Amino acid sequence: MIKVVSLDMDGTLVSENVDDFIWNEEIPRLYAEKHNLSLEEAKKEVYAEYYKQRYIDKVKEWTSIEYWLKFYNISFDEVYERLSNETKVFEEVLEVLDYLKNKYDLIVVTSAYEDFMNVKLNLQGLKSYFKKTYTSKDTSTGKKDHFLFRKVLEDFNITSKEIIHVGDKHYYDKEVPESLGIKSYLLDREGKGDLKSLKELKNIL
Ligand SMILES: [Mg+2]
Protein backbone atom coordinates (compact mmCIF):
# COMPACT_ATOMS: atom_id res chain seq x y z
CA MET A 1 0.00 0.00 0.00
CA ILE A 2 1.32 3.43 -0.92
CA LYS A 3 1.85 5.69 2.09
CA VAL A 4 4.15 8.40 0.76
CA VAL A 5 4.04 10.35 -2.50
CA SER A 6 7.34 11.99 -3.33
CA LEU A 7 7.48 14.86 -5.79
CA ASP A 8 10.33 16.64 -7.48
CA MET A 9 10.01 20.43 -7.42
CA ASP A 10 11.56 22.20 -10.43
CA GLY A 11 9.78 21.29 -13.64
CA THR A 12 7.29 19.20 -11.66
CA LEU A 13 5.52 21.53 -9.23
CA VAL A 14 6.91 24.83 -10.49
CA SER A 15 8.46 26.19 -13.65
CA GLU A 16 12.23 26.14 -13.79
CA ASN A 17 12.90 28.68 -16.50
CA VAL A 18 13.76 31.31 -13.88
CA ASP A 19 16.78 29.32 -12.78
CA ASP A 20 18.16 29.41 -16.31
CA PHE A 21 17.45 33.11 -16.41
CA ILE A 22 19.43 33.61 -13.22
CA TRP A 23 22.37 31.68 -14.64
CA ASN A 24 22.38 33.30 -18.04
CA GLU A 25 21.19 36.82 -17.32
CA GLU A 26 21.09 37.78 -13.65
CA ILE A 27 24.52 36.58 -12.60
CA PRO A 28 26.20 38.37 -15.54
CA ARG A 29 24.08 41.48 -14.89
CA LEU A 30 25.03 41.64 -11.22
CA TYR A 31 28.65 40.87 -12.06
CA ALA A 32 28.62 43.72 -14.58
CA GLU A 33 27.25 46.09 -11.95
CA LYS A 34 29.86 45.13 -9.40
CA HIS A 35 32.76 45.43 -11.82
CA ASN A 36 31.57 48.29 -13.90
CA LEU A 37 31.41 46.32 -17.11
CA SER A 38 28.93 46.34 -19.94
CA LEU A 39 26.46 43.48 -19.86
CA GLU A 40 28.04 42.09 -22.99
CA GLU A 41 31.52 42.05 -21.48
CA ALA A 42 30.22 40.53 -18.28
CA LYS A 43 28.39 37.78 -20.15
CA LYS A 44 31.53 36.93 -22.06
CA GLU A 45 33.54 36.61 -18.86
CA VAL A 46 30.91 34.77 -16.87
CA TYR A 47 30.10 32.29 -19.64
CA ALA A 48 33.82 31.66 -20.14
CA GLU A 49 34.16 31.00 -16.41
CA TYR A 50 31.20 28.57 -16.48
CA TYR A 51 32.86 26.77 -19.37
CA LYS A 52 36.31 26.71 -17.76
CA GLN A 53 35.12 25.39 -14.43
CA ARG A 54 32.86 22.82 -16.01
CA TYR A 55 35.06 21.42 -18.77
CA ILE A 56 38.65 22.36 -17.95
CA ASP A 57 38.95 22.53 -14.18
CA LYS A 58 36.11 20.03 -13.81
CA VAL A 59 34.88 21.73 -10.66
CA LYS A 60 32.39 19.42 -9.00
CA GLU A 61 30.07 22.19 -7.86
CA TRP A 62 29.61 23.76 -11.27
CA THR A 63 25.93 22.79 -11.35
CA SER A 64 25.22 24.52 -8.04
CA ILE A 65 23.74 27.97 -8.26
CA GLU A 66 24.71 28.48 -4.62
CA TYR A 67 28.33 27.92 -5.59
CA TRP A 68 28.18 30.54 -8.35
CA LEU A 69 26.46 33.14 -6.19
CA LYS A 70 29.27 32.70 -3.68
CA PHE A 71 31.91 32.68 -6.39
CA TYR A 72 30.71 36.04 -7.70
CA ASN A 73 29.97 37.41 -4.28
CA ILE A 74 26.27 37.85 -5.02
CA SER A 75 23.92 37.65 -2.07
CA PHE A 76 20.76 35.61 -2.25
CA ASP A 77 18.69 38.76 -1.67
CA GLU A 78 19.87 40.11 -5.00
CA VAL A 79 18.15 37.34 -6.92
CA TYR A 80 15.25 36.74 -4.55
CA GLU A 81 12.70 39.02 -6.11
CA ARG A 82 13.00 37.77 -9.62
CA LEU A 83 12.94 34.20 -8.45
CA SER A 84 9.80 34.78 -6.45
CA ASN A 85 7.99 36.87 -9.07
CA GLU A 86 8.74 34.77 -12.09
CA THR A 87 8.42 31.22 -10.87
CA LYS A 88 5.02 29.80 -11.73
CA VAL A 89 3.20 26.97 -10.02
CA PHE A 90 1.87 24.64 -12.72
CA GLU A 91 -1.87 25.00 -13.04
CA GLU A 92 -2.99 21.54 -11.91
CA VAL A 93 -0.70 21.35 -8.87
CA LEU A 94 -2.88 22.72 -6.07
CA GLU A 95 -5.91 20.71 -7.12
CA VAL A 96 -3.87 17.51 -7.21
CA LEU A 97 -2.16 18.19 -3.89
CA ASP A 98 -5.54 18.90 -2.34
CA TYR A 99 -6.74 15.53 -3.54
CA LEU A 100 -3.63 13.66 -2.35
CA LYS A 101 -2.99 15.35 0.96
CA ASN A 102 -5.53 13.48 3.05
CA LYS A 103 -4.62 10.09 1.66
CA TYR A 104 -0.83 10.18 1.66
CA ASP A 105 2.15 11.81 3.24
CA LEU A 106 3.45 14.19 0.61
CA ILE A 107 7.12 15.09 0.38
CA VAL A 108 9.41 17.04 -1.93
CA VAL A 109 12.72 15.57 -3.04
CA THR A 110 14.71 18.12 -4.98
CA SER A 111 18.25 18.95 -5.97
CA ALA A 112 17.48 22.66 -5.64
CA TYR A 113 19.49 25.01 -3.47
CA GLU A 114 17.64 25.20 -0.16
CA ASP A 115 17.05 28.96 -0.24
CA PHE A 116 15.61 28.64 -3.74
CA MET A 117 13.38 25.81 -2.61
CA ASN A 118 12.03 27.86 0.25
CA VAL A 119 11.16 30.76 -2.04
CA LYS A 120 9.40 28.51 -4.51
CA LEU A 121 7.49 26.53 -1.92
CA ASN A 122 6.24 29.76 -0.43
CA LEU A 123 4.31 30.39 -3.63
CA GLN A 124 0.58 29.83 -3.23
CA GLY A 125 1.07 28.08 0.10
CA LEU A 126 2.69 25.04 -1.52
CA LYS A 127 4.79 24.28 1.52
CA SER A 128 1.79 23.57 3.72
CA TYR A 129 1.02 20.42 1.71
CA PHE A 130 4.32 18.73 2.47
CA LYS A 131 5.17 16.76 5.53
CA LYS A 132 8.89 16.99 4.79
CA THR A 133 11.23 18.35 2.16
CA TYR A 134 14.56 16.92 1.09
CA THR A 135 17.32 18.64 -0.82
CA SER A 136 20.56 17.12 -1.99
CA LYS A 137 22.19 18.69 1.06
CA ASP A 138 20.50 16.02 3.15
CA THR A 139 23.07 13.41 2.15
CA SER A 140 26.79 13.40 2.65
CA THR A 141 27.20 13.02 -1.11
CA GLY A 142 25.36 16.31 -1.78
CA LYS A 143 23.41 14.75 -4.62
CA LYS A 144 19.89 13.68 -5.38
CA ASP A 145 21.06 10.07 -5.37
CA HIS A 146 19.99 6.77 -3.90
CA PHE A 147 21.34 7.84 -0.50
CA LEU A 148 18.77 10.61 -0.42
CA PHE A 149 15.90 8.29 -1.31
CA ARG A 150 17.20 5.76 1.19
CA LYS A 151 17.06 8.45 3.86
CA VAL A 152 13.41 9.06 2.95
CA LEU A 153 12.61 5.36 3.42
CA GLU A 154 14.36 5.39 6.80
CA ASP A 155 12.73 8.61 8.00
CA PHE A 156 9.25 7.36 7.17
CA ASN A 157 10.05 3.82 8.19
CA ILE A 158 8.65 2.43 4.96
CA THR A 159 9.75 -0.02 2.30
CA SER A 160 10.35 0.96 -1.31
CA LYS A 161 6.94 -0.49 -2.16
CA GLU A 162 5.15 2.03 0.05
CA ILE A 163 6.23 5.13 -1.85
CA ILE A 164 6.10 6.47 -5.38
CA HIS A 165 8.17 9.27 -6.86
CA VAL A 166 7.29 11.67 -9.67
CA GLY A 167 9.58 14.06 -11.49
CA ASP A 168 10.70 15.40 -14.83
CA LYS A 169 14.28 14.14 -15.14
CA HIS A 170 14.81 10.65 -16.41
CA TYR A 171 17.96 9.96 -14.44
CA TYR A 172 17.24 11.68 -11.11
CA ASP A 173 13.53 11.03 -10.95
CA LYS A 174 13.29 7.58 -12.49
CA GLU A 175 16.56 5.68 -12.72
CA VAL A 176 17.79 6.70 -9.26
CA PRO A 177 14.63 5.92 -7.26
CA GLU A 178 13.93 2.79 -9.31
CA SER A 179 17.40 1.50 -8.43
CA LEU A 180 15.98 1.16 -4.92
CA GLY A 181 12.77 -0.42 -6.17
CA ILE A 182 10.67 2.75 -5.82
CA LYS A 183 8.00 2.92 -8.50
CA SER A 184 8.66 6.17 -10.34
CA TYR A 185 6.87 8.17 -12.98
CA LEU A 186 8.48 10.50 -15.46
CA LEU A 187 6.44 13.66 -15.93
CA ASP A 188 6.69 15.26 -19.35
CA ARG A 189 4.14 17.88 -20.20
CA GLU A 190 4.81 17.32 -23.91
CA GLY A 191 3.70 13.73 -23.59
CA LYS A 192 7.00 11.86 -23.83
CA GLY A 193 6.99 10.52 -20.28
CA ASP A 194 4.79 8.32 -18.14
CA LEU A 195 2.56 11.21 -17.16
CA LYS A 196 1.58 14.32 -19.06
CA SER A 197 0.07 16.07 -16.07
CA LEU A 198 0.10 15.47 -12.32
CA LYS A 199 -3.66 14.99 -12.63
CA GLU A 200 -2.98 11.50 -13.96
CA LEU A 201 -1.74 10.55 -10.49
CA LYS A 202 -5.37 10.37 -9.42
CA ASN A 203 -5.86 7.40 -11.76
CA ILE A 204 -2.68 5.65 -10.73
CA LEU A 205 -3.08 5.85 -6.98
MG1 LIG B 1 12.98 18.61 -11.90
Residues whose N, C-alpha, C, O or C-beta is under 5 A from the ligand:
A	BS01	MG	D8 M9 D10 G11 T12 D168 K169
